[in-house]
Amino acid sequence: RVNTSVMVSWSKIGVSGAAVVVSMLWISRRIAKGVHIVWDLDDTLIKSIHIETLTDKSKQNSIVKMESTVCEHIDDDIMYFRTYLRPYTRLVLATMKWCGAKQYIFTSATVGYMNN
């Protein structure tokens, strides 16, 4: 036998929980509308590891391998990097965008590194 009073209680909790989440998201969108966020590219959104410095200038400014969370690239100084996307980066950026926040990225990297 199924205890229907327990099922009703759980459905009330589910509906109440959903209402709380929707309310929090609505409030977040209202607050974030005027918010401007400046992200630091290196060690915040991504993590890059210098693999080696090459000598062949024909390889500069190129992407060697591109996957969903890892990119291997050569910048304008012919430095070979493996760059990882930090965990939850896409989720945080998408959530802040959905909330209406204006987002900017800062980096002091070279133009070739930044473009890759």
C-alpha positions in Angstrom: 0.0 0.0 0.0 1.1 3.5 -0.8 0.7 6.1 1.9 -0.9 9.0 0.0 -0.4 11.5 2.8 3.4 11.1 2.5 3.1 11.6 -1.3 1.1 14.8 -0.9 3.6 16.1 1.7 6.5 15.5 -0.7 4.7 17.2 -3.6 4.1 20.2 -1.4 7.8 20.3 -0.5 8.7 20.0 -4.2 6.4 22.8 -5.2 7.5 25.0 -2.3 11.2 24.3 -3.1 10.6 25.2 -6.8 8.8 28.4 -5.8 11.8 29.4 -3.6 14.3 28.7 -6.4 12.2 30.7 -8.9 11.9 33.6 -6.4 15.7 33.6 -5.8 16.4 33.5 -9.5 14.0 36.4 -10.2 15.6 38.5 -7.4 19.0 37.6 -8.8 18.0 38.8 -12.2 16.7 42.1 -10.8 19.9 42.7 -8.8 22.3 41.7 -11.5 20.8 43.9 -14.2 23.1 46.8 -13.3 26.1 44.7 -12.3 29.3 44.8 -14.3 31.7 41.9 -13.8 35.4 42.0 -14.9 36.9 38.5 -15.1 40.6 37.9 -15.0 41.4 35.5 -17.9 44.4 33.5 -16.5 44.0 31.4 -13.3 40.3 32.5 -13.0 38.5 31.3 -16.1 41.4 29.3 -17.6 44.7 27.7 -16.6 47.6 27.6 -19.0 50.7 25.6 -18.8 53.8 26.5 -20.9 54.9 23.3 -22.6 57.9 24.5 -24.6 59.2 27.4 -26.7 59.6 26.6 -30.3 62.0 27.9 -33.0 59.9 27.6 -36.1 58.2 31.0 -36.6 55.8 29.5 -39.2 53.9 27.9 -36.3 53.1 31.0 -34.4 49.5 32.1 -33.7 48.1 28.6 -34.3 45.8 26.2 -32.6 47.2 22.7 -32.4 44.4 20.8 -30.7 40.9 22.0 -29.6 38.6 20.0 -27.3 35.7 21.0 -25.1 37.8 21.8 -22.0 41.4 21.7 -23.3 43.2 23.7 -26.0 46.8 23.4 -27.2 48.0 26.5 -29.0 51.1 28.4 -30.0 51.2 32.2 -29.4 52.9 35.0 -31.2 56.1 34.4 -29.2 56.2 30.8 -30.5 55.4 29.5 -27.0 53.5 26.3 -26.9 50.7 26.2 -24.3 48.1 23.7 -23.0 45.1 25.7 -21.7 42.4 24.2 -19.5 38.9 25.6 -18.9 38.3 25.9 -15.2 35.5 23.8 -13.7 32.1 25.4 -13.8 33.4 28.3 -16.0 30.7 27.9 -18.6 28.0 27.5 -16.0 29.0 30.7 -14.1 29.4 32.8 -17.2 26.0 31.6 -18.6 24.3 32.1 -15.2 25.6 35.7 -14.9 24.6 36.3 -18.5 21.1 35.0 -17.8 20.9 37.2 -14.7 21.6 40.2 -17.0 25.1 41.1 -15.7 27.5 42.8 -18.2 30.7 40.7 -18.3 34.2 41.7 -19.5 37.5 39.8 -19.6 40.8 41.4 -18.6 44.2 39.9 -19.5 47.8 41.2 -19.6 48.7 38.5 -22.1 50.2 39.0 -25.5 47.8 39.6 -28.4 48.6 36.2 -29.9 48.0 34.3 -26.7 44.8 36.3 -26.1 43.5 35.6 -29.6 44.1 31.9 -29.3 
